[in-house]
Amino acid sequence: MATEIEHKYIVTSDEYRTGSIEQQRYIQGYLTTSKECVVRVRIAGERAVLTIKGENRGASRQEYEVDITIDMAQSMLHHMSITPIIDKTRYIYPYRGHRWEIDCFHGDNEGLVIAEIELQSEDVEYELPPFVGKNVTGIARYYNSNLAQRPFKQWSIEEQCGVD
C-alpha cells in the first residue's frame, strides 16, 4: 500500500525561481472528487499518469499511480473530466536535503503559488525555504481537486490572503 505524506505552504515571493533546478508544465483533470477517493489524470511533458488518492488523514493519504499513454490521457481529459482542467507550472527546488515542488497556477487559479514537500514519514524534520509562508496542509480549498471546482479567482480577499 502506498502512502503520500505531504505538507503544503503558501509561497510568499518568487525567490524559488532562481534556485529551481527544473520546471514542467502540468495539465490535469479529475474523473471523481469524492471525499473518500479522488481520481486524477495528469499530463506532464511526455508522461501521462492516472492517480487514485484516498481520504486525507492529516498530512497522509493512500495514493496509487499508473502510467498511461498520452493519447489515453488526452481522451480522458477531453471526454471524462468532471472538472475544469488545472493548468500549472511546477518548479523543483532543492533545499537542505529535501525536494520542494512549487506549483505556480495559471488560468482561473492565476496568482496562487503553493510549495509542497513530500516526506517518507510524518516525523521527518525539515527546514522551510525563505519563500515559504503559512502552512495550509489539510485546508481543503488548496487541494487541486477543489481548485478545479472553485478556483482561486472565486475566493474572497481573506481566503486569497490565507485567512481561514
N, CA, C and O of each residue as an XYZ file, in Angstrom:
656
protein
N       0.839     -1.171      0.000
C       0.000      0.000      0.000
C       0.893      1.247      0.000
O       1.821      1.335      0.805
N       0.624      2.216     -0.897
C       1.411      3.447     -0.996
C       0.773      4.543     -0.160
O      -0.447      4.710     -0.167
N       1.599      5.287      0.560
C       1.114      6.389      1.369
C       1.839      7.662      0.958
O       3.066      7.690      0.862
N       1.066      8.712      0.719
C       1.623     10.024      0.418
C       1.581     10.848      1.698
O       0.533     10.966      2.333
N       2.720     11.416      2.075
C       2.807     12.316      3.223
C       3.301     13.646      2.670
O       4.445     13.767      2.231
N       2.425     14.635      2.698
C       2.705     15.887      2.014
C       2.309     17.073      2.884
O       1.262     17.062      3.532
N       3.156     18.089      2.888
C       2.851     19.343      3.568
C       2.821     20.446      2.520
O       3.656     20.482      1.616
N       1.835     21.359      2.651
C       1.646     22.448      1.684
C       1.787     23.790      2.388
O       1.374     23.962      3.535
N       2.385     24.742      1.665
C       2.608     26.085      2.192
C       2.315     27.126      1.113
O       2.514     26.880     -0.077
N       1.841     28.288      1.547
C       1.690     29.411      0.638
C       3.082     29.967      0.343
O       3.910     30.090      1.245
N       3.333     30.298     -0.911
C       4.601     30.891     -1.318
C       4.465     32.417     -1.247
O       3.491     32.988     -1.737
N       5.449     33.057     -0.633
C       5.368     34.492     -0.361
C       6.216     35.365     -1.288
O       6.085     36.589     -1.270
N       7.085     34.749     -2.101
C       7.878     35.516     -3.065
C       8.276     34.590     -4.214
O       8.099     33.374     -4.135
N       8.817     35.183     -5.284
C       9.231     34.355     -6.418
C      10.706     33.955     -6.352
O      11.308     33.610     -7.368
N      11.272     34.002     -5.165
C      12.670     33.625     -4.942
C      12.963     32.187     -5.386
O      14.101     31.874     -5.734
N      11.965     31.320     -5.378
C      12.132     29.924     -5.782
C      12.580     29.805     -7.239
O      13.221     28.820     -7.604
N      12.259     30.769     -8.056
C      12.570     30.673     -9.488
C      14.079     30.633     -9.747
O      14.532     29.925    -10.646
N      14.854     31.386     -8.969
C      16.297     31.429     -9.206
C      17.005     30.176     -8.715
O      18.069     29.834     -9.231
N      16.441     29.484     -7.731
C      17.079     28.282     -7.212
C      16.512     26.995     -7.757
O      16.959     25.913     -7.375
N      15.541     27.084     -8.639
C      14.914     25.875     -9.187
C      15.859     25.172    -10.145
O      16.600     25.807    -10.894
N      15.817     23.832    -10.103
C      16.689     23.053    -10.985
C      15.944     22.524    -12.206
O      16.567     22.042    -13.152
N      14.625     22.610    -12.193
C      13.833     22.232    -13.367
C      12.434     22.795    -13.225
O      12.003     23.180    -12.138
N      11.728     22.835    -14.357
C      10.332     23.224    -14.347
C       9.589     22.430    -15.403
O      10.159     22.045    -16.424
N       8.304     22.188    -15.146
C       7.493     21.360    -16.046
C       6.052     21.852    -16.013
O       5.523     22.154    -14.943
N       5.420     21.933    -17.165
C       4.003     22.308    -17.257
C       3.159     21.070    -16.983
O       3.456     19.991    -17.496
N       2.108     21.218    -16.176
C       1.184     20.141    -15.843
C      -0.224     20.532    -16.291
O      -0.674     21.656    -16.069
N      -0.899     19.588    -16.918
C      -2.307     19.721    -17.267
C      -2.996     18.533    -16.612
O      -2.580     17.390    -16.803
N      -4.049     18.795    -15.839
C      -4.713     17.681    -15.154
C      -6.201     17.945    -14.983
O      -6.655     19.087    -14.914
N      -6.936     16.848    -14.916
C      -8.377     16.888    -14.685
C      -8.773     15.737    -13.779
O      -7.973     14.839    -13.515
N      -9.998     15.767    -13.310
C     -10.463     14.810    -12.311
C     -11.654     14.014    -12.833
O     -12.595     14.561    -13.407
N     -11.576     12.691    -12.611
C     -12.659     11.798    -13.017
C     -13.660     11.594    -11.890
O     -14.825     11.278    -12.130
N     -13.194     11.779    -10.658
C     -14.066     11.770     -9.480
C     -13.378     12.566     -8.386
O     -12.149     12.611     -8.319
N     -14.177     13.196     -7.527
C     -13.603     14.037     -6.472
C     -14.355     13.872     -5.159
O     -14.619     14.857     -4.470
N     -14.698     12.655     -4.807
C     -15.380     12.456     -3.522
C     -14.376     12.601     -2.376
O     -13.165     12.537     -2.589
N     -14.878     12.793     -1.190
C     -14.016     12.909     -0.006
C     -13.175     11.651      0.188
O     -12.024     11.722      0.619
N     -13.756     10.511     -0.131
C     -13.096      9.220      0.102
C     -12.091      8.846     -0.992
O     -11.141      8.105     -0.740
N     -12.306      9.364     -2.215
C     -11.459      8.940     -3.329
C     -11.438     10.000     -4.430
O     -12.481     10.459     -4.897
N     -10.228     10.372     -4.829
C     -10.033     11.309     -5.934
C      -9.273     10.562     -7.025
O      -8.265      9.908     -6.757
N      -9.769     10.668     -8.264
C      -9.090     10.054     -9.402
C      -8.711     11.176    -10.364
O      -9.561     11.931    -10.836
N      -7.403     11.265    -10.641
C      -6.867     12.353    -11.453
C      -6.141     11.800    -12.676
O      -5.504     10.749    -12.615
N      -6.250     12.529    -13.787
C      -5.471     12.266    -14.992
C      -4.550     13.461    -15.173
O      -4.995     14.607    -15.127
N      -3.255     13.191    -15.381
C      -2.278     14.276    -15.497
C      -1.343     14.021    -16.673
O      -0.896     12.898    -16.908
N      -1.063     15.097    -17.402
C      -0.033     15.069    -18.442
C       1.046     16.053    -18.025
O       0.775     17.223    -17.756
N       2.282     15.552    -17.975
C       3.445     16.372    -17.647
C       4.521     16.060    -18.675
O       5.195     15.034    -18.583
N       4.680     16.926    -19.636
C       5.654     16.669    -20.693
C       5.261     15.459    -21.508
O       4.172     15.415    -22.080
N       6.144     14.475    -21.562
C       5.907     13.250    -22.324
C       5.364     12.121    -21.462
O       5.320     10.973    -21.906
N       4.948     12.428    -20.234
C       4.450     11.406    -19.321
C       2.995     11.693    -18.963
O       2.614     12.835    -18.710
N       2.198     10.638    -18.948
C       0.800     10.734    -18.519
C       0.564      9.715    -17.408
O       1.059      8.589    -17.465
N      -0.203     10.131    -16.394
C      -0.399      9.298    -15.208
C      -1.862      9.349    -14.777
O      -2.497     10.403    -14.802
N      -2.376      8.201    -14.386
C      -3.670      8.093    -13.724
C      -3.374      7.878    -12.247
O      -2.674      6.933    -11.882
N      -3.904      8.752    -11.395
C      -3.621      8.705     -9.961
C      -4.910      8.547     -9.182
O      -5.909      9.209     -9.462
N      -4.875      7.658     -8.196
C      -6.007      7.454     -7.288
C      -5.518      7.801     -5.889
O      -4.531      7.246     -5.408
N      -6.227      8.735     -5.237
C      -5.851      9.157     -3.891
C      -7.016      8.913     -2.942
O      -8.171      9.187     -3.266
N      -6.690      8.394     -1.768
C      -7.690      8.156     -0.739
C      -7.946      9.393      0.104
O      -7.435     10.476     -0.179
N      -8.732      9.212      1.128
C      -9.108     10.306      2.026
C      -7.910     10.783      2.842
O      -7.092      9.978      3.288
N      -7.814     12.091      3.031
C      -6.727     12.654      3.845
C      -6.895     12.273      5.307
O      -7.996     12.290      5.857
N      -5.777     11.933      5.911
C      -5.688     11.683      7.354
C      -4.526     12.538      7.848
O      -3.392     12.069      7.947
N      -4.823     13.793      8.156
C      -3.754     14.737      8.489
C      -2.970     15.049      7.238
O      -3.541     15.505      6.248
N      -1.667     14.813      7.265
C      -0.806     15.057      6.103
C      -0.643     13.803      5.249
O       0.102     13.830      4.269
N      -1.320     12.702      5.593
C      -1.143     11.427      4.898
C      -2.415     10.981      4.193
O      -3.526     11.330      4.592
N      -2.227     10.205      3.142
C      -3.337      9.530      2.466
C      -2.778      8.466      1.537
O      -1.618      8.527      1.131
N      -3.600      7.507      1.212
C      -3.202      6.455      0.285
C      -3.148      7.037     -1.122
O      -3.983      7.859     -1.499
N      -2.147      6.595     -1.897
C      -2.002      7.084     -3.258
C      -1.452      5.980     -4.147
O      -0.518      5.272     -3.772
N      -2.043      5.841     -5.331
C      -1.595      4.875     -6.325
C      -1.480      5.574     -7.665
O      -2.352      6.361     -8.032
N      -0.403      5.291     -8.406
C      -0.207      5.894     -9.719
C       0.091      4.818    -10.752
O       0.789      3.840    -10.485
N      -0.472      5.035    -11.962
C      -0.239      4.128    -13.078
C       0.060      4.974    -14.309
O      -0.696      5.891    -14.631
N       1.156      4.673    -14.997
C       1.454      5.361    -16.250
C       0.451      4.927    -17.313
O       0.098      3.752    -17.411
N       0.002      5.894    -18.103
C      -0.891      5.623    -19.229
C      -0.323      6.361    -20.441
O       0.606      7.158    -20.302
N      -0.874      6.102    -21.622
C      -0.384      6.779    -22.819
C      -0.899      8.219    -22.845
O      -1.926      8.541    -22.246
N      -0.167      9.069    -23.547
C      -0.588     10.463    -23.713
C      -1.953     10.511    -24.409
O      -2.824     11.287    -24.015
N      -2.138      9.686    -25.435
C      -3.418      9.667    -26.149
C      -4.563      9.305    -25.218
O      -5.632      9.914    -25.274
N      -4.342      8.314    -24.362
C      -5.370      7.902    -23.412
C      -5.681      9.048    -22.444
O      -6.843      9.334    -22.158
N      -4.631      9.693    -21.948
C      -4.827     10.801    -21.001
C      -5.590     11.943    -21.656
O      -6.516     12.491    -21.058
N      -5.213     12.307    -22.874
C      -5.908     13.392    -23.573
C      -7.373     13.060    -23.800
O      -8.241     13.923    -23.667
N      -7.643     11.815    -24.140
C      -9.024     11.381    -24.337
C      -9.820     11.462    -23.023
O     -10.953     11.942    -23.006
N      -9.215     10.989    -21.931
C      -9.885     11.055    -20.631
C     -10.143     12.509    -20.228
O     -11.231     12.839    -19.756
N      -9.142     13.378    -20.414
C      -9.314     14.786    -20.058
C     -10.430     15.418    -20.878
O     -11.221     16.202    -20.352
N     -10.498     15.083    -22.159
C     -11.498     15.668    -23.046
C     -12.904     15.115    -22.817
O     -13.880     15.864    -22.860
N     -13.010     13.802    -22.574
C     -14.326     13.160    -22.527
C     -14.832     12.815    -21.130
O     -16.038     12.668    -20.935
N     -13.928     12.683    -20.149
C     -14.351     12.142    -18.854
C     -14.134     13.063    -17.664
O     -14.672     12.807    -16.587
N     -13.362     14.125    -17.832
C     -13.089     15.002    -16.697
C     -14.377     15.675    -16.237
O     -15.111     16.253    -17.039
N     -14.640     15.593    -14.940
C     -15.851     16.199    -14.386
C     -15.586     17.618    -13.882
O     -16.500     18.293    -13.408
N     -14.337     18.067    -13.986
C     -13.967     19.397    -13.527
C     -13.278     20.143    -14.672
O     -12.828     19.527    -15.637
N     -13.200     21.460    -14.560
C     -12.326     22.181    -15.489
C     -10.881     21.714    -15.302
O     -10.522     21.169    -14.258
N     -10.080     21.932    -16.308
C      -8.684     21.491    -16.291
C      -7.846     22.425    -15.418
O      -7.998     23.646    -15.462
N      -6.963     21.825    -14.630
C      -5.969     22.575    -13.858
C      -4.722     22.697    -14.735
O      -4.253     21.715    -15.310
N      -4.202     23.902    -14.824
C      -3.006     24.187    -15.614
C      -2.016     24.875    -14.669
O      -2.339     25.895    -14.061
N      -0.811     24.313    -14.550
C       0.187     24.887    -13.642
C       1.585     24.555    -14.130
O       1.794     23.619    -14.902
N       2.533     25.348    -13.658
C       3.943     25.055    -13.884
C       4.535     24.650    -12.548
O       4.377     25.351    -11.549
N       5.214     23.520    -12.537
C       5.850     23.021    -11.317
C       7.354     23.262    -11.404
O       8.015     22.890    -12.373
N       7.861     23.894    -10.365
C       9.293     24.140    -10.217
C       9.834     23.191     -9.154
O       9.189     22.976     -8.128
N      11.001     22.629     -9.391
C      11.660     21.764     -8.410
C      12.775     22.577     -7.755
O      13.637     23.139     -8.431
N      12.735     22.625     -6.423
C      13.663     23.459     -5.670
C      14.281     22.618     -4.551
O      13.603     22.308     -3.571
N      15.551     22.247     -4.681
C      16.199     21.500     -3.595
C      16.560     22.455     -2.454
O      17.063     23.556     -2.677
N      16.287     22.000     -1.227
C      16.600     22.847     -0.073
C      16.900     21.993      1.146
O      16.045     21.240      1.613
N      18.110     22.111      1.656
C      18.553     21.455      2.885
C      18.218     19.958      2.902
O      17.685     19.438      3.882
N      18.541     19.288      1.810
C      18.381     17.841      1.741
C      16.997     17.360      1.357
O      16.738     16.157      1.381
N      16.100     18.268      1.002
C      14.742     17.885      0.601
C      14.402     18.484     -0.758
O      14.999     19.466     -1.198
N      13.447     17.874     -1.390
C      12.956     18.322     -2.703
C      11.618     19.032     -2.489
O      10.648     18.422     -2.038
N      11.577     20.305     -2.814
C      10.347     21.091     -2.746
C       9.772     21.218     -4.146
O      10.510     21.414     -5.112
N       8.458     21.107     -4.253
C       7.757     21.303     -5.514
C       6.911     22.561     -5.368
O       6.068     22.649     -4.475
N       7.137     23.528     -6.242
C       6.410     24.785     -6.189
C       5.492     24.833     -7.398
O       5.953     24.805     -8.539
N       4.190     24.906     -7.143
C       3.195     24.944     -8.205
C       2.711     26.375     -8.399
O       2.147     26.988     -7.493
N       2.945     26.890     -9.598
C       2.526     28.224     -9.994
C       1.337     28.036    -10.948
O       1.509     27.599    -12.086
N       0.149     28.365    -10.478
C      -1.080     28.075    -11.208
C      -1.362     29.120    -12.293
O      -0.954     30.277    -12.191
N      -2.069     28.677    -13.326
C      -2.450     29.522    -14.457
C      -3.976     29.530    -14.579
O      -4.670     28.849    -13.824
N      -4.482     30.295    -15.521
C      -5.919     30.336    -15.785
C      -6.694     30.908    -14.612
O      -6.312     31.933    -14.048
N      -7.782     30.247    -14.246
C      -8.645     30.720    -13.157
C      -7.972     30.655    -11.790
O      -8.486     31.222    -10.825
N      -6.839     29.979    -11.693
C      -6.092     29.910    -10.424
C      -4.835     30.785    -10.447
O      -3.985     30.684     -9.562
N      -4.724     31.644    -11.466
C      -3.581     32.562    -11.580
C      -3.430     33.367    -10.294
O      -4.410     33.862     -9.738
N      -2.195     33.489     -9.834
C      -1.918     34.231     -8.606
C      -1.671     33.336     -7.405
O      -1.106     33.777     -6.404
N      -2.092     32.087     -7.499
C      -1.869     31.133     -6.411
C      -0.567     30.384     -6.667
O      -0.360     29.822     -7.743
N       0.302     30.386     -5.668
C       1.566     29.648     -5.759
C       1.718     28.875     -4.444
O       1.714     29.460     -3.361
N       1.850     27.564     -4.559
C       1.909     26.663     -3.402
C       3.200     25.850     -3.448
O       3.589     25.339     -4.498
N       3.855     25.740     -2.298
C       5.042     24.887     -2.158
C       4.636     23.623     -1.418
O       3.905     23.683     -0.430
N       5.113     22.474     -1.897
C       4.809     21.185     -1.269
C       6.108     20.437     -1.008
O       7.074     20.539     -1.764
N       6.099     19.694      0.072
C       7.203     18.785      0.358
C       6.591     17.432      0.694
O       5.686     17.342      1.523
N       7.089     16.377      0.048
C       6.649     15.019      0.348
C       7.707     14.362      1.214
O       8.906     14.479      0.959
N       7.240     13.666      2.246
C       8.138     13.064      3.229
C       7.958     11.554      3.270
O       6.918     11.030      2.872
N       8.984     10.862      3.758
C       8.929      9.408      3.901
C       8.124      8.987      5.122
O       7.516      7.917      5.130
N       8.119      9.832      6.157
C       7.319      9.556      7.362
C       6.925     10.891      7.984
O       7.532     11.922      7.696
N       5.921     10.865      8.827
C       5.407     12.099      9.418
C       6.354     12.714     10.435
O       6.198     13.882     10.791
N       7.328     11.956     10.906
C       8.233     12.507     11.919
C       9.549     13.053     11.334
O      10.452     13.410     12.089
N       9.663     13.121     10.003
C      10.849     13.684      9.368
C      10.866     15.195      9.609
O       9.871     15.886      9.389
N      12.008     15.684     10.060
C      12.161     17.116     10.277
C      12.709     17.765      9.014
O      13.482     17.156      8.275
N      12.302     18.998      8.776
C      12.783     19.734      7.606
C      12.743     21.222      7.900
O      12.011     21.686      8.775
N      13.547     21.953      7.149
C      13.582     23.411      7.273
C      12.809     24.031      6.119
O      12.782     23.498      5.010
N      12.182     25.167      6.403
C      11.413     25.862      5.382
C      12.316     26.777      4.562
O      13.144     27.495      5.123
N      12.163     26.759      3.242
C      12.877     27.726      2.414
C      12.403     29.151      2.738
O      11.311     29.318      3.282
N      13.191     30.165      2.420
C      12.846     31.534      2.794
C      11.583     32.079      2.133
O      11.007     33.047      2.631
N      11.143     31.492      1.041
C       9.959     31.982      0.325
C       8.658     31.313      0.773
O       7.600     31.567      0.199
N       8.735     30.461      1.793
C       7.574     29.705      2.260
C       6.916     30.421      3.427
O       7.582     30.851      4.368
N       5.580     30.544      3.348
C       4.810     31.209      4.388
C       3.928     30.242      5.154
O       4.401     29.228      5.667
N       2.656     30.559      5.228
C       1.691     29.829      6.048
C       1.530     28.375      5.605
O       1.455     28.077      4.413
N       1.479     27.479      6.588
C       1.209     26.064      6.353
C      -0.291     25.902      6.089
O      -1.115     26.265      6.928
N      -0.638     25.357      4.922
C      -2.043     25.158      4.560
C      -2.365     23.675      4.383
O      -3.366     23.321      3.760
N      -1.516     22.816      4.932
C      -1.752     21.375      4.891
C      -3.115     21.074      5.509
O      -3.418     21.542      6.606
N      -3.921     20.308      4.819
C      -5.217     19.906      5.350
C      -6.332     20.909      5.126
O      -7.480     20.615      5.459
N      -6.046     22.080      4.577
C      -7.100     23.055      4.258
C      -7.614     22.721      2.865
O      -6.902     22.890      1.875
N      -8.840     22.251      2.794
C      -9.383     21.635      1.586
C      -9.376     22.542      0.363
O      -9.213     22.043     -0.750
N      -9.545     23.841      0.519
C      -9.621     24.696     -0.669
C      -8.307     24.704     -1.463
O      -8.300     25.079     -2.636
N      -7.201     24.297     -0.838
C      -5.908     24.253     -1.518
C      -5.662     22.945     -2.266
O      -4.672     22.838     -2.990
N      -6.528     21.953     -2.113
C      -6.366     20.714     -2.875
C      -6.639     21.021     -4.339
O      -7.577     21.751     -4.658
N      -5.829     20.470     -5.222
C      -6.012     20.701     -6.648
C      -7.408     20.314     -7.112
O      -7.988     20.996     -7.957
N      -7.953     19.237     -6.575
C      -9.294     18.808     -6.982
C     -10.335     19.867     -6.622
O     -11.316     20.032     -7.347
N     -10.142     20.577     -5.527
C     -11.057     21.650     -5.151
C     -10.787     22.921     -5.949
O     -11.716     23.664     -6.266
N      -9.516     23.175     -6.276
C      -9.192     24.332     -7.111
C      -9.817     24.200     -8.496
O     -10.143     25.208     -9.124
N      -9.985     22.982     -8.974
C     -10.629     22.765    -10.262
C     -12.110     23.154    -10.199
O     -12.675     23.623    -11.187
N     -12.725     22.960     -9.046
C     -14.152     23.229     -8.899
C     -14.450     24.643     -8.395
O     -15.456     25.243     -8.773
N     -13.571     25.167     -7.541
C     -13.720     26.532     -7.018
C     -12.348     27.198     -7.081
O     -11.592     27.180     -6.110
N     -12.038     27.789     -8.241
C     -10.698     28.328     -8.456
C     -10.391     29.552     -7.596
O     -11.283     30.198     -7.045
N      -9.120     29.837     -7.507
C      -8.572     30.932     -6.703
C      -9.267     32.261     -6.996
O      -9.496     33.045     -6.075
N      -9.606     32.529     -8.254
C     -10.222     33.811     -8.605
C     -11.610     33.980     -7.973
O     -12.116     35.099     -7.892
N     -12.225     32.883     -7.526
C     -13.537     32.946     -6.875
C     -13.435     33.093     -5.360
O     -14.451     33.289     -4.692
N     -12.248     33.003     -4.819
C     -12.063     33.114     -3.374
C     -12.252     34.563     -2.936
O     -12.030     35.493     -3.711
N     -12.659     34.737     -1.695
C     -12.733     36.076     -1.112
C     -11.306     36.613     -0.925
O     -10.339     35.851     -0.964
N     -11.187     37.911     -0.726
C      -9.872     38.522     -0.471
C      -9.219     37.871      0.753
O      -8.014     37.619      0.758
N     -10.022     37.599      1.790
C      -9.489     36.979      3.010
C      -8.934     35.596      2.703
O      -7.850     35.241      3.166
N      -9.677     34.811      1.919
C      -9.209     33.472      1.556
C      -7.926     33.565      0.730
O      -6.992     32.796      0.952
N      -7.875     34.495     -0.214
C      -6.685     34.638     -1.052
C      -5.463     35.037     -0.226
O      -4.333     34.736     -0.610
N      -5.678     35.703      0.892
C      -4.583     36.105      1.778
C      -4.252     35.032      2.807
O      -3.372     35.232      3.644
N      -4.951     33.884      2.756
C      -4.640     32.779      3.659
C      -5.419     32.755      4.956
O      -5.110     31.975      5.856
N      -6.437     33.612      5.059
C      -7.264     33.613      6.271
C      -8.271     32.484      6.180
O      -8.913     32.292      5.147
N      -8.406     31.733      7.273
C      -9.345     30.594      7.259
C     -10.725     30.996      7.737
O     -11.628     30.161      7.787
